[in-house]
Amino acid sequence: MGTPPRPPLAAVALEAQELGALAEVSVESAAHERAARKYVEAAKRVRDPTTRRAIALVGHAHARRAAFLKRHPDDDHKAPKPPPEESPVSSSSVDPPSGTLCVPDLLALERRLHALGVGGRSRPTRSAKPVPWVRRETTEIVTAYVGTLSPDHPSELPSHDREEHLARGLKRLSDENASLRRDRDALAAKIEAADRAKRDVDEFKHSFQKKFDALKKRLDEFRREYPNANNPANALVDPQQPQTYTQLQDELKTLHERLKQEQDFSRKKDKVIERYEHWYRALKASANKRRPASSSRPALPDDAKQQTAGPTAGQQTTTTTTGGSTTTTTTTTGGSTATTGGSQSAGGVPPLPPAGPP
């Protein structure tokens, strides 16, 4: 539960005045005690030190009167009679600010001081000023009843310091407000930029889809107008898939092996041709040596001519020499023909070289 709100100072002062008036017409000590407590409460809420001292003195006077009545209950006739007072001053409809007293309140306090015998002239002269011991006693009374307020109490702060503090707080609030407004403007600008970028992307997607649909429609029309296999628009799928790197490596290795085999075969054929050329030159030289002697001889039969001519293309000849005779065998590729020559002397036709590999 929250504490109830404190009444304004004017209401407290008016209540203290009413309690003091009731205590003046009463001979009970309790009435003076209530009035003293109320005046002390009002003095604690006043900022002006002079007014606070006056209110504290009024409360002190009521406290002394209450103590006197407690000690001498039968001497109530000796108590001074207060002068006739005016009717209580009605408070205005609007309460003054906290910590201030109205002029009627001050006048009523002055009359109360006169009635209690502690008041003086409204404007004391040089001779009417209180002596130092009176001033010291008054200060002690105020300190005893009101107490010394802490320097941090709002009533002790000077008005210009409070205004300066309020001005600093207002400036700090305005700076924070300006910073928040800048942050809000920056955030709004970022949101607007994001929305603009989103709209641009949506427009680009729409225009791109529109162009893509138009291009696709045109390609379909071109394929229908030219239904030819050579038309690139009809080649939706590539007939030959691109070869991978491994396939290309395997194919290259196979080609290298075939090239090596062809080179070996060509080298062997060159050797065979070279041997046949050597045999042909030797045969020709031998024929040239035998030509004068063979001019007187009869013509040779066809079998002997064939044996002497040497192997033709597509034939293979085998010559065997035993003692002084030479046997020549000719084999024709593509047919089953075999020829066996007669015997020759050691100075006849040189033998054929051995057949190499094909």
C-alpha positions as a Markdown table, in Angstrom:
| # | Residue | x | y | z |
|---|---|---|---|---|
| 1 | Met | 0.0 | 0.0 | 0.0 |
| 2 | Gly | 1.3 | 3.5 | -0.9 |
| 3 | Thr | 1.7 | 6.3 | 1.6 |
| 4 | Pro | -1.1 | 8.8 | 1.6 |
| 5 | Pro | -0.3 | 12.2 | -0.1 |
| 6 | Arg | 0.9 | 14.9 | 2.2 |
| 7 | Pro | -1.4 | 17.9 | 2.6 |
| 8 | Pro | -0.2 | 21.3 | 1.3 |
| 9 | Leu | 1.7 | 23.7 | 3.7 |
| 10 | Ala | -1.2 | 26.2 | 3.7 |
| 11 | Ala | -3.6 | 23.6 | 5.0 |
| 12 | Val | -1.1 | 22.5 | 7.7 |
| 13 | Ala | -0.6 | 26.2 | 8.8 |
| 14 | Leu | -4.4 | 26.8 | 8.8 |
| 15 | Glu | -4.9 | 23.6 | 10.9 |
| 16 | Ala | -2.2 | 24.7 | 13.3 |
| 17 | Gln | -3.8 | 28.1 | 13.7 |
| 18 | Glu | -7.2 | 26.6 | 14.4 |
| 19 | Leu | -5.7 | 24.2 | 17.0 |
| 20 | Gly | -3.8 | 27.2 | 18.6 |
| 21 | Ala | -7.1 | 29.2 | 18.8 |
| 22 | Leu | -8.8 | 26.2 | 20.5 |
| 23 | Ala | -5.9 | 25.9 | 22.9 |
| 24 | Glu | -6.1 | 29.5 | 23.9 |
| 25 | Val | -9.7 | 29.2 | 25.1 |
| 26 | Ser | -9.0 | 25.9 | 26.8 |
| 27 | Val | -7.3 | 25.0 | 30.1 |
| 28 | Glu | -6.3 | 21.5 | 29.0 |
| 29 | Ser | -2.7 | 20.7 | 28.4 |
| 30 | Ala | -3.6 | 18.2 | 25.6 |
| 31 | Ala | -4.9 | 21.0 | 23.4 |
| 32 | His | -1.7 | 23.0 | 23.7 |
| 33 | Glu | 0.3 | 19.8 | 22.9 |
| 34 | Arg | -1.7 | 19.2 | 19.7 |
| 35 | Ala | -1.2 | 22.8 | 18.7 |
| 36 | Ala | 2.6 | 22.6 | 19.4 |
| 37 | Arg | 2.9 | 19.4 | 17.3 |
| 38 | Lys | 1.1 | 20.9 | 14.4 |
| 39 | Tyr | 3.2 | 24.1 | 14.5 |
| 40 | Val | 6.4 | 22.0 | 14.6 |
| 41 | Glu | 5.1 | 20.0 | 11.6 |
| 42 | Ala | 4.4 | 23.3 | 9.7 |
| 43 | Ala | 7.9 | 24.7 | 10.6 |
| 44 | Lys | 9.6 | 21.6 | 9.2 |
| 45 | Arg | 8.0 | 22.2 | 5.8 |
| 46 | Val | 8.9 | 25.9 | 5.5 |
| 47 | Arg | 12.0 | 26.9 | 3.5 |
| 48 | Asp | 12.4 | 30.5 | 4.7 |
| 49 | Pro | 14.6 | 30.3 | 7.9 |
| 50 | Thr | 12.9 | 33.4 | 9.4 |
| 51 | Thr | 9.4 | 32.1 | 9.0 |
| 52 | Arg | 10.5 | 28.7 | 10.2 |
| 53 | Arg | 12.0 | 30.2 | 13.4 |
| 54 | Ala | 8.8 | 32.2 | 14.1 |
| 55 | Ile | 6.6 | 29.1 | 13.6 |
| 56 | Ala | 8.9 | 27.1 | 15.8 |
| 57 | Leu | 8.7 | 29.7 | 18.6 |
| 58 | Val | 4.9 | 29.6 | 18.5 |
| 59 | Gly | 5.0 | 25.8 | 18.9 |
| 60 | His | 7.6 | 26.2 | 21.7 |
| 61 | Ala | 5.2 | 28.6 | 23.5 |
| 62 | His | 2.3 | 26.2 | 23.3 |
| 63 | Ala | 4.6 | 23.4 | 24.6 |
| 64 | Arg | 5.6 | 25.6 | 27.5 |
| 65 | Arg | 2.0 | 26.4 | 28.2 |
| 66 | Ala | 1.1 | 22.7 | 28.2 |
| 67 | Ala | 4.0 | 21.9 | 30.6 |
| 68 | Phe | 2.9 | 24.7 | 33.0 |
| 69 | Leu | -0.7 | 23.4 | 33.0 |
| 70 | Lys | 0.5 | 19.9 | 33.8 |
| 71 | Arg | 2.5 | 21.2 | 36.8 |
| 72 | His | -0.1 | 23.7 | 38.1 |
| 73 | Pro | -3.6 | 22.5 | 37.1 |
| 74 | Asp | -5.2 | 25.0 | 39.6 |
| 75 | Asp | -3.5 | 28.1 | 38.3 |
| 76 | Asp | -5.4 | 28.3 | 35.1 |
| 77 | His | -6.8 | 31.7 | 36.0 |
| 78 | Lys | -3.3 | 33.1 | 35.9 |
| 79 | Ala | -3.0 | 32.3 | 32.2 |
| 80 | Pro | -3.1 | 35.4 | 30.1 |
| 81 | Lys | -6.2 | 36.0 | 28.1 |
| 82 | Pro | -5.7 | 36.3 | 24.5 |
| 83 | Pro | -7.0 | 39.4 | 22.7 |
| 84 | Pro | -10.0 | 39.1 | 20.6 |
| 85 | Glu | -9.1 | 37.6 | 17.2 |
| 86 | Glu | -10.6 | 38.0 | 13.9 |
| 87 | Ser | -12.4 | 35.3 | 12.2 |
| 88 | Pro | -10.2 | 32.7 | 10.7 |
| 89 | Val | -9.0 | 33.6 | 7.3 |
| 90 | Ser | -10.7 | 31.5 | 4.7 |
| 91 | Ser | -8.3 | 29.8 | 2.4 |
| 92 | Ser | -8.5 | 30.5 | -1.2 |
| 93 | Ser | -9.9 | 28.0 | -3.6 |
| 94 | Val | -6.4 | 27.4 | -5.1 |
| 95 | Asp | -3.7 | 26.3 | -2.6 |
| 96 | Pro | -0.4 | 28.1 | -2.9 |
| 97 | Pro | 2.7 | 26.1 | -3.8 |
| 98 | Ser | 4.3 | 23.9 | -1.3 |
| 99 | Gly | 6.8 | 25.7 | 1.0 |
| 100 | Thr | 5.1 | 29.1 | 0.9 |
| 101 | Leu | 2.9 | 31.1 | 3.3 |
| 102 | Cys | 0.3 | 33.7 | 2.5 |
| 103 | Val | 0.3 | 37.2 | 4.0 |
| 104 | Pro | -2.8 | 36.5 | 6.2 |
| 105 | Asp | -1.0 | 33.4 | 7.6 |
| 106 | Leu | 2.0 | 35.6 | 8.5 |
| 107 | Leu | -0.2 | 38.2 | 10.1 |
| 108 | Ala | -2.0 | 35.6 | 12.2 |
| 109 | Leu | 1.3 | 34.2 | 13.3 |
| 110 | Glu | 2.4 | 37.6 | 14.4 |
| 111 | Arg | -0.8 | 38.1 | 16.4 |
| 112 | Arg | -0.2 | 34.7 | 18.0 |
| 113 | Leu | 3.3 | 35.7 | 19.0 |
| 114 | His | 2.0 | 38.9 | 20.6 |
| 115 | Ala | -0.7 | 37.0 | 22.4 |
| 116 | Leu | 1.9 | 34.6 | 23.8 |
| 117 | Gly | 4.2 | 37.3 | 24.9 |
| 118 | Val | 7.1 | 36.4 | 22.6 |
| 119 | Gly | 6.3 | 38.8 | 19.8 |
| 120 | Gly | 7.6 | 42.3 | 19.1 |
| 121 | Arg | 7.1 | 45.0 | 16.7 |
| 122 | Ser | 6.6 | 44.2 | 13.1 |
| 123 | Arg | 9.6 | 46.3 | 12.2 |
| 124 | Pro | 12.0 | 46.3 | 15.2 |
| 125 | Thr | 14.3 | 49.2 | 15.7 |
| 126 | Arg | 18.0 | 49.1 | 16.6 |
| 127 | Ser | 17.2 | 49.0 | 20.3 |
| 128 | Ala | 14.5 | 46.4 | 19.9 |
| 129 | Lys | 16.8 | 43.9 | 18.2 |
| 130 | Pro | 17.2 | 40.7 | 20.3 |
| 131 | Val | 20.4 | 40.3 | 22.3 |
| 132 | Pro | 22.8 | 37.6 | 21.4 |
| 133 | Trp | 21.8 | 35.2 | 24.1 |
| 134 | Val | 18.1 | 35.6 | 23.0 |
| 135 | Arg | 19.2 | 34.8 | 19.4 |
| 136 | Arg | 21.1 | 31.8 | 20.6 |
| 137 | Glu | 18.2 | 30.6 | 22.7 |
| 138 | Thr | 15.9 | 31.0 | 19.8 |
| 139 | Thr | 18.2 | 29.0 | 17.5 |
| 140 | Glu | 18.4 | 26.2 | 20.1 |
| 141 | Ile | 14.7 | 26.1 | 20.4 |
| 142 | Val | 14.2 | 25.9 | 16.6 |
| 143 | Thr | 16.9 | 23.2 | 16.4 |
| 144 | Ala | 15.3 | 21.2 | 19.2 |
| 145 | Tyr | 11.8 | 21.3 | 17.8 |
| 146 | Val | 12.4 | 21.5 | 14.0 |
| 147 | Gly | 15.9 | 19.9 | 13.7 |
| 148 | Thr | 18.6 | 20.5 | 11.2 |
| 149 | Leu | 17.6 | 19.4 | 7.7 |
| 150 | Ser | 20.2 | 17.6 | 5.6 |
| 151 | Pro | 21.9 | 19.6 | 2.8 |
| 152 | Asp | 20.3 | 17.2 | 0.2 |
| 153 | His | 16.8 | 18.0 | 1.3 |
| 154 | Pro | 14.9 | 19.7 | -1.5 |
| 155 | Ser | 13.9 | 22.6 | 0.8 |
| 156 | Glu | 17.6 | 23.4 | 1.5 |
| 157 | Leu | 18.6 | 23.6 | -2.1 |
| 158 | Pro | 18.7 | 27.1 | -3.5 |
| 159 | Ser | 16.2 | 27.9 | -6.2 |
| 160 | His | 18.8 | 28.7 | -8.8 |
| 161 | Asp | 20.5 | 25.3 | -8.2 |
| 162 | Arg | 17.2 | 23.5 | -8.6 |
| 163 | Glu | 16.5 | 25.5 | -11.8 |
| 164 | Glu | 19.9 | 24.6 | -13.1 |
| 165 | His | 19.4 | 21.0 | -12.3 |
| 166 | Leu | 16.0 | 21.1 | -14.1 |
| 167 | Ala | 17.7 | 22.8 | -17.1 |
| 168 | Arg | 20.4 | 20.2 | -17.3 |
| 169 | Gly | 17.7 | 17.5 | -17.1 |
| 170 | Leu | 15.7 | 19.2 | -19.8 |
| 171 | Lys | 18.8 | 19.5 | -22.0 |
| 172 | Arg | 19.6 | 15.8 | -21.5 |
| 173 | Leu | 16.1 | 14.8 | -22.4 |
| 174 | Ser | 16.2 | 17.0 | -25.5 |
| 175 | Asp | 19.5 | 15.4 | -26.6 |
| 176 | Glu | 18.1 | 11.9 | -26.1 |
| 177 | Asn | 15.0 | 12.9 | -28.0 |
| 178 | Ala | 17.1 | 14.2 | -30.9 |
| 179 | Ser | 19.2 | 11.1 | -30.9 |
| 180 | Leu | 16.1 | 8.9 | -31.0 |
| 181 | Arg | 14.7 | 11.0 | -33.8 |
| 182 | Arg | 17.9 | 10.6 | -35.8 |
| 183 | Asp | 17.9 | 6.8 | -35.2 |
| 184 | Arg | 14.2 | 6.7 | -36.2 |
| 185 | Asp | 14.9 | 8.6 | -39.4 |
| 186 | Ala | 17.9 | 6.4 | -40.3 |
| 187 | Leu | 15.8 | 3.2 | -39.7 |
| 188 | Ala | 13.0 | 4.6 | -41.8 |
| 189 | Ala | 15.5 | 5.4 | -44.6 |
| 190 | Lys | 16.9 | 1.8 | -44.4 |
| 191 | Ile | 13.4 | 0.3 | -44.5 |
| 192 | Glu | 12.5 | 2.5 | -47.5 |
| 193 | Ala | 15.7 | 1.4 | -49.3 |
| 194 | Ala | 14.9 | -2.2 | -48.6 |
| 195 | Asp | 11.4 | -1.9 | -49.9 |
| 196 | Arg | 12.7 | -0.1 | -53.1 |
| 197 | Ala | 15.2 | -2.9 | -53.7 |
| 198 | Lys | 12.5 | -5.5 | -53.3 |
| 199 | Arg | 10.2 | -3.7 | -55.8 |
| 200 | Asp | 13.1 | -3.5 | -58.3 |
| 201 | Val | 13.8 | -7.2 | -57.9 |
| 202 | Asp | 10.1 | -8.1 | -58.4 |
| 203 | Glu | 10.0 | -5.9 | -61.5 |
| 204 | Phe | 13.2 | -7.5 | -62.9 |
| 205 | Lys | 11.8 | -11.0 | -62.3 |
| 206 | His | 8.5 | -10.1 | -64.0 |
| 207 | Ser | 10.3 | -8.6 | -67.1 |
| 208 | Phe | 12.7 | -11.5 | -67.3 |
| 209 | Gln | 9.9 | -14.0 | -67.2 |
| 210 | Lys | 8.0 | -12.1 | -69.8 |
| 211 | Lys | 11.1 | -12.1 | -72.2 |
| 212 | Phe | 11.8 | -15.7 | -71.5 |
| 213 | Asp | 8.2 | -16.8 | -72.4 |
| 214 | Ala | 8.4 | -14.7 | -75.6 |
| 215 | Leu | 11.7 | -16.4 | -76.6 |
| 216 | Lys | 10.4 | -19.8 | -75.8 |
| 217 | Lys | 7.3 | -19.2 | -77.8 |
| 218 | Arg | 9.3 | -18.0 | -80.8 |
| 219 | Leu | 11.6 | -21.1 | -80.7 |
| 220 | Asp | 8.6 | -23.4 | -80.6 |
| 221 | Glu | 7.1 | -21.6 | -83.7 |
| 222 | Phe | 10.5 | -21.9 | -85.5 |
| 223 | Arg | 10.7 | -25.6 | -84.8 |
| 224 | Arg | 7.1 | -26.2 | -86.1 |
| 225 | Glu | 7.8 | -24.1 | -89.2 |
| 226 | Tyr | 11.1 | -25.9 | -90.1 |
| 227 | Pro | 10.7 | -29.6 | -89.1 |
| 228 | Asn | 14.1 | -30.6 | -90.3 |
| 229 | Ala | 16.6 | -32.8 | -88.5 |
| 230 | Asn | 19.4 | -30.3 | -89.3 |
| 231 | Asn | 17.4 | -27.5 | -87.6 |
| 232 | Pro | 19.3 | -26.7 | -84.4 |
| 233 | Ala | 16.0 | -25.9 | -82.7 |
| 234 | Asn | 15.0 | -29.6 | -83.1 |
| 235 | Ala | 18.2 | -30.9 | -81.6 |
| 236 | Leu | 16.9 | -30.9 | -78.1 |
| 237 | Val | 19.3 | -33.7 | -77.0 |
| 238 | Asp | 22.9 | -33.9 | -78.2 |
| 239 | Pro | 23.3 | -37.3 | -80.0 |
| 240 | Gln | 27.0 | -37.6 | -78.9 |
| 241 | Gln | 27.6 | -37.1 | -75.3 |
| 242 | Pro | 30.9 | -35.5 | -74.5 |
| 243 | Gln | 33.6 | -37.9 | -73.6 |
| 244 | Thr | 35.1 | -37.9 | -70.2 |
| 245 | Tyr | 38.8 | -37.4 | -69.4 |
| 246 | Thr | 39.3 | -41.1 | -68.6 |
| 247 | Gln | 37.8 | -42.2 | -71.9 |
| 248 | Leu | 40.0 | -39.9 | -73.8 |
| 249 | Gln | 43.1 | -41.2 | -71.9 |
| 250 | Asp | 42.1 | -44.8 | -72.8 |
| 251 | Glu | 41.6 | -44.0 | -76.4 |
| 252 | Leu | 45.0 | -42.2 | -76.6 |
| 253 | Lys | 46.7 | -45.2 | -75.0 |
| 254 | Thr | 45.1 | -47.5 | -77.6 |
| 255 | Leu | 46.2 | -45.3 | -80.4 |
| 256 | His | 49.8 | -45.3 | -79.1 |
| 257 | Glu | 49.9 | -49.1 | -79.0 |
| 258 | Arg | 48.6 | -49.4 | -82.5 |
| 259 | Leu | 51.2 | -46.8 | -83.7 |
| 260 | Lys | 53.9 | -48.9 | -82.1 |
| 261 | Gln | 52.7 | -52.1 | -83.7 |
| 262 | Glu | 52.6 | -50.4 | -87.1 |
| 263 | Gln | 56.1 | -49.1 | -86.7 |
| 264 | Asp | 57.4 | -52.6 | -85.8 |
| 265 | Phe | 55.6 | -54.1 | -88.7 |
| 266 | Ser | 57.0 | -51.4 | -91.1 |
| 267 | Arg | 60.5 | -52.0 | -89.8 |
| 268 | Lys | 60.3 | -55.7 | -90.4 |
| 269 | Lys | 59.0 | -55.2 | -93.9 |
| 270 | Asp | 61.9 | -52.8 | -94.6 |
| 271 | Lys | 64.3 | -55.5 | -93.6 |
| 272 | Val | 62.7 | -58.2 | -95.8 |
| 273 | Ile | 62.7 | -55.8 | -98.7 |
| 274 | Glu | 66.3 | -55.0 | -98.1 |
| 275 | Arg | 67.2 | -58.7 | -98.2 |
| 276 | Tyr | 65.3 | -59.3 | -101.4 |
| 277 | Glu | 67.0 | -56.4 | -103.0 |
| 278 | His | 70.4 | -57.8 | -102.0 |
| 279 | Trp | 69.4 | -61.2 | -103.4 |
| 280 | Tyr | 68.3 | -59.6 | -106.6 |
| 281 | Arg | 71.5 | -57.7 | -107.1 |
| 282 | Ala | 73.5 | -60.9 | -106.4 |
| 283 | Leu | 71.3 | -62.8 | -108.9 |
| 284 | Lys | 71.8 | -60.2 | -111.5 |
| 285 | Ala | 75.5 | -60.1 | -111.1 |
| 286 | Ser | 75.7 | -63.9 | -111.4 |
| 287 | Ala | 73.5 | -63.8 | -114.5 |
| 288 | Asn | 75.9 | -61.2 | -116.1 |
| 289 | Lys | 78.8 | -63.5 | -115.4 |
| 290 | Arg | 77.1 | -66.5 | -117.0 |
| 291 | Arg | 75.8 | -64.7 | -120.1 |
| 292 | Pro | 78.8 | -65.5 | -122.5 |
| 293 | Ala | 78.9 | -69.1 | -121.6 |
| 294 | Ser | 75.2 | -69.6 | -121.9 |
| 295 | Ser | 74.9 | -68.1 | -125.4 |
| 296 | Ser | 75.9 | -71.5 | -127.0 |
| 297 | Arg | 73.6 | -73.5 | -124.8 |
| 298 | Pro | 70.1 | -74.6 | -125.9 |
| 299 | Ala | 67.1 | -72.7 | -124.7 |
| 300 | Leu | 66.0 | -73.7 | -121.3 |
| 301 | Pro | 62.5 | -75.1 | -120.8 |
| 302 | Asp | 59.8 | -73.1 | -119.1 |
| 303 | Asp | 60.4 | -74.7 | -115.8 |
| 304 | Ala | 64.0 | -73.8 | -115.9 |
| 305 | Lys | 63.2 | -70.2 | -116.9 |
| 306 | Gln | 60.8 | -69.9 | -114.0 |
| 307 | Gln | 63.5 | -71.3 | -111.7 |
| 308 | Thr | 66.1 | -68.9 | -113.0 |
| 309 | Ala | 63.9 | -65.8 | -113.0 |
| 310 | Gly | 63.5 | -65.8 | -109.2 |
| 311 | Pro | 60.4 | -65.3 | -107.1 |
| 312 | Thr | 57.7 | -63.1 | -108.4 |
| 313 | Ala | 55.3 | -61.1 | -106.3 |
| 314 | Gly | 53.2 | -63.3 | -104.1 |
| 315 | Gln | 55.7 | -66.2 | -104.3 |
| 316 | Gln | 58.1 | -67.7 | -101.8 |
| 317 | Thr | 61.2 | -69.6 | -102.9 |
| 318 | Thr | 63.2 | -72.0 | -100.8 |
| 319 | Thr | 66.7 | -73.2 | -102.0 |
| 320 | Thr | 68.5 | -76.2 | -100.6 |
| 321 | Thr | 72.2 | -77.0 | -101.5 |
| 322 | Thr | 73.5 | -80.5 | -100.9 |
| 323 | Gly | 77.0 | -81.3 | -102.0 |
| 324 | Gly | 77.3 | -79.9 | -105.5 |
| 325 | Ser | 73.6 | -79.7 | -106.3 |
| 326 | Thr | 71.0 | -77.0 | -105.5 |
| 327 | Thr | 67.3 | -77.7 | -105.0 |
| 328 | Thr | 64.9 | -74.7 | -105.4 |
| 329 | Thr | 61.3 | -74.8 | -104.2 |
| 330 | Thr | 58.8 | -71.9 | -105.2 |
| 331 | Thr | 55.5 | -71.5 | -103.4 |
| 332 | Thr | 52.8 | -69.2 | -104.8 |
| 333 | Thr | 50.5 | -67.5 | -102.4 |
| 334 | Gly | 46.8 | -67.7 | -103.3 |
| 335 | Gly | 47.3 | -71.1 | -105.1 |
| 336 | Ser | 48.6 | -74.6 | -104.6 |
| 337 | Thr | 51.6 | -74.4 | -107.0 |
| 338 | Ala | 55.0 | -75.9 | -105.9 |
| 339 | Thr | 58.0 | -76.1 | -108.3 |
| 340 | Thr | 61.2 | -78.1 | -107.6 |
| 341 | Gly | 64.2 | -77.2 | -109.7 |
| 342 | Gly | 67.0 | -79.4 | -110.7 |
| 343 | Ser | 70.6 | -79.5 | -109.6 |
| 344 | Gln | 73.1 | -76.7 | -110.2 |
| 345 | Ser | 76.7 | -76.5 | -109.7 |
| 346 | Ala | 78.4 | -74.6 | -106.9 |
| 347 | Gly | 79.0 | -71.7 | -109.2 |
| 348 | Gly | 75.3 | -71.3 | -110.2 |
| 349 | Val | 72.5 | -68.8 | -108.9 |
| 350 | Pro | 72.9 | -67.7 | -105.3 |
| 351 | Pro | 70.4 | -69.0 | -102.9 |
| 352 | Leu | 67.4 | -66.8 | -101.8 |
| 353 | Pro | 67.6 | -65.2 | -98.4 |
| 354 | Pro | 65.5 | -66.7 | -95.7 |
| 355 | Ala | 61.9 | -65.4 | -95.6 |
| 356 | Gly | 61.3 | -63.1 | -92.7 |
| 357 | Pro | 58.1 | -62.6 | -90.9 |
| 358 | Pro | 55.4 | -61.0 | -92.9 |
